[in-house]
Amino acid sequence: MSHGHHHHPHEHRAIAAAPTFSLLRLSVGQRLGGTAVVLAGLWLLVFSVMG
């Protein structure tokens, strides 16, 4: 019965899901700001393609 020092198998999955959870923890203002940045970037892409 060897008690190794290995990590739990589900640990990397929790780290991979961290960005999603941090997004859920954002305030409404931060979410609106992020949405505005994404929309502005999309419009810049559209204009660069059309221009």
N, C-alpha and C positions, 0 to 999 in steps of 0.2 A: 504494500500500500504506500506508494510514493506520492507525497503531496508536492507536486510540481508547482512552479511559479508562473504557469501559463495563464493567459487572460481568458475571460469568458468568451465563448464563441459568438455571442450576439453583440459584442462590444463595438465592432467596426460598423455594424448596421446602425447603431445608435448615433455614431459619429457622422455617418452618411446622411442621416435624417436631420442632423442639427440645423442646417440652413432653413429647412421647412419650419421647424419649431421656432427659430429666431424670427422668421417672417411673421408668424402668428403672434409673437410677443410685441411686435412693433405697434406704436401708437397710430391713431387714425391719421394724424398729420404726417407722420413719416411714410405711411402707406400712400397717401395722396401725393407726397413729394416724389416718391419712387415711381408711381404711375405716371406723373407728369414728365419725369426724366425719360422713361421708356417711350412715351408717346412722342416726345420731342425728337428722340433718336430715330423713331420710325418715320416721322415727317421729314427729317433730314435725309434719310435714305431715299424716300420717295422723290424728294426734290432733286437729289443728286442723280437719280436715274432719269428723271424727266428733263432736267436741265441740260 
